[in-house]
Amino acid sequence: MDGTSIKVMGNMDHTEIPTREHLLRLAREMVPTLIERAQKCEELGRALDETIEDFREAGFFKIGVPKSYGGYEMDYDVLCEVIMELAHGCASSAWNLAVLGEHAYTLTNSSREVLDELWGEDPNVLVATGNDPKAKLKPVEGGYIFNARTSFSSGCDHVTWWISKGTNTETGEKVGVLIPKQEKVRIVEGSWQVSGLAGSGSKDIEFKDVFIPKKYVRSGPNSPEWGGKKAGVANSATYCLSQISTKPFTLSSVSVGIAGGVVEAFTNNMKEQNSRFGDSLSEKQSIQLRIAESAAEYDAARTILLKDIRETLKILRSADDIPEEMHHRNRRDMAFCPRLAQASVDRLFYAAGAGGLKLNNNLQRQFRDVHAAGAQVFLNWDVNATVYGRARLGLEPGGPTI
């Protein structure tokens, strides 16, 4: 590591805390390699082992881990910036960091006993999640028996723990649980067959009669642990972010990063390309206008995304919560930024003509990936825009909860 870092002492050995600029430089340097690996990542249906190892070596998974456990304890916008840079090269690989990296912030709000078990020996321990509305927790002595088949467990091939939810069969209460990897936890191969973000590895996970000790039942937002209190974090603001209105910005970051990568690659390609009639494509006004508009949409999306997070963090450094209207604005923007990214990519994909359809052209993959990323449930424009519009009109916002 270069001289752009400082050292702190945590529970583990001396841990170097890199600067934001250093992490972004590492991410940019990975882009050519990620582009080379993108097709294989898509074919395998998961991020490559060497890519996950590269992320570990670069320290990307430690961005949100508390310093007391050997992490960097950095603000949430740092993670989002790194994700955007990586998505210039491979959206599926960046999606793995978007999901697994976000979980570090959520997991920090756990009991000290669980934190010691998770990160006591390795700050790079990864945890996936999944969703099954029918998941059941049957109370037994000392804990619960958990049964579920969760879906969309991004990065599941690379983790040793899962986060899920389930309904207590006796009380009807919905609770969160942590589940360590074991024989009764099975990745359902072949369950992630999709046209976009194929390499995210967002497979189904089957939990069959898994015993869950009581200590692994997770508390909800605003519990005594919320804000990283049990982890002794110095910057509690970044661990108080809303699971609905702010955390999904990591997912938006993938869409925005794809657009940035397409603008850059398309522009460089046009500098060297001639039309079938021999004239330079870079001299065509239509190409110049498309690059300008797509670049403006990318810049706008990136600016909106980072501004929202930084404004949210600024308020949370001195308040328990952000104003309700900011929650609604954040939800609007986290869904709007992917729309800007899609428009940016679509415009240049059209201009690429038939050449953009070739499977050896990364552009067709980026086109599919940017639309797949925008389909994520928390980035749904219709839902989030409706919540915002209703609130502006003085109506009950409504919308989904977690």
VENNORDA-V752454 format. One record per pair of residues at least 4 apart in sequence whose ideal C-beta (glycine too) atoms are under 7 Angstrom apart, sorted by the first residue. I is the first residue (numbers start at 1). J is the second residue. If there is no record, write none. Layout:
I&J + I&J
This chain:
1&5 + 1&16 + 1&18 + 2&22 + 4&18 + 4&19 + 4&21 + 4&22 + 5&16 + 5&17 + 5&18 + 5&19 + 5&22 + 6&17 + 7&14 + 7&16 + 8&15 + 8&17 + 8&67 + 9&14 + 10&15 + 10&67 + 10&68 + 10&69 + 10&70 + 11&68 + 11&69 + 12&69 + 12&70 + 15&67 + 15&70 + 17&72 + 18&22 + 18&23 + 18&59 + 20&24 + 20&78 + 21&25 + 22&26 + 23&27 + 23&59 + 23&78 + 23&82 + 24&28 + 24&81 + 24&82 + 24&85 + 25&29 + 26&30 + 26&58 + 27&82 + 27&85 + 27&86 + 28&85 + 30&34 + 30&54 + 30&86 + 30&89 + 31&35 + 31&88 + 31&89 + 32&36 + 33&37 + 34&38 + 34&51 + 34&86 + 34&89 + 34&90 + 34&93 + 35&89 + 35&90 + 35&362 + 37&41 + 37&48 + 37&51 + 37&90 + 38&42 + 38&89 + 38&90 + 38&362 + 38&365 + 39&43 + 40&44 + 40&48 + 41&47 + 41&48 + 41&90 + 41&92 + 41&93 + 41&199 + 42&92 + 42&198 + 42&199 + 42&365 + 44&48 + 44&199 + 45&192 + 45&198 + 45&199 + 45&201 + 46&157 + 46&199 + 46&201 + 47&51 + 47&52 + 47&92 + 47&93 + 47&96 + 47&155 + 47&158 + 47&199 + 47&201 + 49&53 + 50&54 + 51&55 + 51&93 + 52&56 + 52&96 + 52&158 + 53&57 + 54&58 + 55&60 + 55&61 + 55&97 + 56&61 + 56&124 + 59&72 + 60&82 + 60&97 + 60&101 + 61&100 + 61&101 + 61&124 + 61&126 + 62&70 + 62&71 + 62&72 + 62&123 + 62&124 + 63&72 + 63&74 + 63&78 + 63&79 + 63&82 + 63&101 + 64&71 + 64&74 + 64&79 + 64&101 + 64&104 + 64&105 + 65&69 + 65&70 + 65&71 + 65&72 + 65&104 + 65&119 + 65&123 + 66&71 + 66&73 + 66&108 + 66&228 + 66&231 + 66&232 + 66&233 + 67&71 + 67&73 + 68&231 + 68&232 + 69&115 + 69&119 + 69&123 + 69&231 + 70&119 + 70&123 + 71&123 + 73&233 + 73&234 + 73&235 + 74&78 + 75&238 + 75&313 + 76&80 + 76&105 + 76&238 + 76&241 + 76&309 + 76&313 + 77&81 + 77&306 + 77&309 + 77&310 + 78&82 + 79&83 + 79&101 + 79&250 + 80&84 + 80&249 + 80&250 + 80&253 + 80&305 + 80&306 + 80&309 + 81&85 + 82&86 + 83&87 + 83&94 + 83&97 + 83&98 + 83&250 + 83&253 + 83&254 + 83&257 + 84&253 + 84&256 + 84&257 + 84&260 + 84&302 + 85&257 + 86&93 + 86&94 + 86&97 + 86&257 + 87&91 + 87&94 + 87&254 + 87&257 + 87&258 + 87&261 + 88&257 + 88&260 + 88&261 + 88&264 + 89&261 + 90&94 + 91&95 + 91&197 + 91&254 + 91&258 + 91&366 + 91&369 + 91&373 + 92&197 + 92&198 + 92&199 + 92&200 + 92&369 + 93&199 + 94&98 + 94&254 + 94&257 + 95&99 + 95&154 + 95&197 + 95&200 + 95&254 + 96&100 + 96&154 + 96&155 + 96&200 + 97&101 + 98&102 + 98&250 + 98&251 + 98&253 + 98&254 + 99&103 + 99&154 + 99&155 + 100&126 + 100&128 + 100&155 + 101&250 + 102&106 + 102&247 + 102&250 + 103&107 + 103&127 + 103&129 + 103&163 + 104&108 + 105&238 + 105&239 + 105&241 + 107&118 + 107&127 + 108&228 + 108&231 + 108&233 + 108&239 + 109&225 + 109&226 + 109&228 + 109&239 + 110&114 + 110&115 + 110&218 + 110&225 + 110&230 + 111&115 + 111&215 + 111&225 + 111&230 + 112&116 + 112&230 + 113&117 + 113&215 + 114&118 + 114&178 + 114&215 + 114&216 + 115&119 + 115&230 + 115&231 + 116&120 + 118&125 + 118&161 + 119&123 + 119&125 + 125&160 + 125&161 + 126&155 + 126&158 + 126&159 + 126&160 + 127&159 + 127&161 + 127&162 + 127&163 + 128&153 + 128&154 + 128&155 + 128&156 + 128&159 + 128&162 + 129&153 + 129&162 + 129&163 + 129&164 + 130&150 + 130&151 + 130&152 + 130&153 + 130&162 + 130&164 + 130&205 + 131&150 + 131&151 + 131&152 + 132&148 + 132&149 + 132&150 + 132&151 + 135&148 + 135&150 + 135&164 + 135&165 + 135&166 + 135&167 + 136&147 + 136&166 + 136&167 + 136&169 + 137&144 + 137&146 + 137&166 + 137&167 + 137&168 + 137&169 + 137&175 + 137&177 + 137&212 + 138&144 + 138&145 + 138&169 + 139&144 + 139&168 + 139&170 + 140&144 + 140&145 + 142&213 + 142&214 + 143&211 + 143&212 + 143&213 + 143&214 + 144&212 + 145&209 + 145&211 + 146&166 + 146&177 + 146&179 + 146&207 + 146&210 + 146&212 + 147&207 + 147&208 + 147&209 + 148&164 + 148&166 + 148&207 + 149&204 + 149&206 + 150&164 + 150&204 + 150&205 + 151&204 + 152&202 + 153&202 + 153&203 + 153&204 + 153&205 + 154&200 + 154&201 + 154&202 + 155&159 + 155&201 + 156&187 + 156&201 + 156&203 + 156&205 + 157&187 + 157&201 + 160&180 + 160&181 + 161&178 + 161&179 + 161&180 + 161&181 + 162&179 + 162&185 + 162&205 + 163&176 + 163&178 + 164&177 + 164&179 + 165&174 + 165&175 + 165&176 + 166&175 + 166&177 + 167&172 + 167&174 + 168&172 + 168&173 + 168&175 + 175&217 + 175&218 + 176&218 + 177&212 + 177&216 + 177&217 + 177&218 + 178&216 + 178&218 + 179&185 + 179&207 + 179&210 + 179&212 + 181&185 + 182&210 + 184&207 + 184&208 + 184&209 + 184&210 + 185&205 + 185&207 + 185&210 + 186&206 + 187&203 + 187&205 + 188&203 + 188&204 + 188&205 + 188&206 + 191&203 + 191&204 + 192&201 + 192&202 + 192&203 + 194&198 + 194&372 + 195&368 + 195&372 + 196&368 + 196&369 + 196&371 + 196&372 + 197&369 + 197&372 + 197&373 + 212&216 + 219&223 + 219&225 + 221&226 + 221&243 + 222&226 + 224&229 + 225&229 + 225&230 + 226&240 + 227&236 + 227&239 + 227&240 + 228&233 + 228&236 + 228&239 + 233&239 + 236&240 + 237&313 + 237&316 + 237&317 + 238&313 + 240&316 + 241&246 + 241&247 + 241&312 + 242&246 + 242&247 + 242&327 + 243&247 + 243&402 + 244&331 + 244&401 + 244&402 + 245&327 + 245&330 + 245&331 + 246&309 + 246&312 + 246&330 + 248&252 + 248&334 + 248&378 + 248&379 + 249&253 + 249&305 + 249&309 + 249&334 + 251&373 + 251&376 + 251&378 + 251&379 + 252&256 + 252&305 + 252&334 + 252&337 + 252&338 + 252&379 + 253&257 + 253&305 + 254&258 + 254&373 + 255&259 + 255&337 + 255&338 + 255&341 + 255&370 + 255&373 + 255&374 + 256&260 + 256&298 + 256&301 + 256&302 + 256&305 + 256&337 + 256&341 + 257&261 + 258&262 + 258&341 + 258&345 + 258&366 + 258&369 + 258&370 + 258&373 + 259&263 + 259&297 + 259&298 + 259&301 + 259&341 + 259&344 + 259&345 + 259&370 + 260&264 + 260&298 + 261&265 + 261&366 + 262&266 + 262&344 + 262&345 + 262&348 + 262&363 + 262&366 + 263&267 + 263&291 + 263&294 + 263&295 + 263&298 + 263&344 + 263&348 + 264&268 + 265&269 + 265&362 + 266&270 + 266&291 + 266&348 + 266&352 + 267&271 + 267&291 + 269&273 + 270&281 + 270&282 + 270&287 + 271&282 + 273&281 + 274&278 + 274&279 + 274&280 + 274&281 + 275&279 + 275&281 + 279&283 + 281&287 + 282&287 + 284&288 + 285&289 + 286&290 + 287&291 + 287&351 + 288&292 + 289&293 + 290&294 + 290&347 + 290&348 + 290&351 + 291&295 + 292&296 + 293&297 + 293&347 + 294&298 + 294&344 + 294&347 + 294&348 + 295&299 + 296&300 + 297&301 + 297&340 + 297&343 + 297&344 + 298&302 + 298&341 + 298&344 + 299&303 + 300&304 + 300&340 + 301&305 + 301&337 + 301&340 + 301&341 + 302&306 + 303&307 + 304&308 + 304&333 + 304&337 + 305&309 + 305&333 + 305&337 + 306&310 + 307&311 + 308&312 + 308&330 + 308&333 + 309&313 + 310&314 + 311&315 + 312&316 + 312&322 + 312&326 + 312&330 + 313&317 + 315&319 + 315&322 + 316&322 + 322&326 + 322&327 + 324&328 + 325&329 + 325&391 + 326&330 + 327&331 + 328&332 + 328&387 + 328&388 + 328&391 + 328&397 + 329&333 + 329&388 + 330&334 + 331&335 + 331&384 + 331&387 + 331&388 + 332&336 + 332&384 + 332&385 + 332&388 + 333&337 + 334&379 + 334&384 + 335&379 + 335&380 + 335&381 + 335&384 + 335&385 + 336&340 + 337&341 + 338&342 + 338&373 + 338&374 + 338&379 + 339&343 + 339&374 + 339&381 + 340&344 + 341&345 + 341&370 + 342&346 + 342&370 + 342&371 + 342&374 + 343&347 + 345&349 + 345&366 + 345&367 + 345&370 + 346&350 + 347&351 + 348&352 + 349&356 + 349&363 + 349&367 + 352&356 + 352&363 + 355&361 + 356&361 + 356&363 + 356&364 + 357&364 + 358&364 + 359&364 + 362&366 + 363&367 + 364&368 + 365&369 + 366&370 + 368&372 + 369&373 + 370&374 + 371&375 + 374&379 + 380&384 + 381&385 + 382&386 + 383&387 + 383&399 + 383&400 + 384&388 + 385&389 + 386&390 + 387&391 + 387&397 + 387&398 + 387&399 + 388&392 + 389&393 + 390&395 + 390&396 + 390&397 + 390&398 + 391&397
